[in-house]
Amino acid sequence: MSDHIENAGAKGKTLAKILLFFFFFFATWAYVYWSNFNLTF
């Protein structure tokens, strides 16, 4: 019965990691996409 109490925060940590990964992926994509329009040679 105590197995679900030990693992109580795992879902929140997993969701936080997924959200952080998505945020950093989107930020990197947006930076590359924006920098492609501002290339000056």
Rosetta blueprint (number, residue, H / E / L):
1 M L
2 S L
3 D H
4 H H
5 I H
6 E H
7 N L
8 A L
9 G L
10 A H
11 K H
12 G H
13 K H
14 T H
15 L H
16 A H
17 K H
18 I H
19 L H
20 L H
21 F H
22 F H
23 F H
24 F H
25 F H
26 F H
27 A H
28 T H
29 W H
30 A H
31 Y H
32 V H
33 Y H
34 W H
35 S H
36 N H
37 F L
38 N L
39 L L
40 T L
41 F L
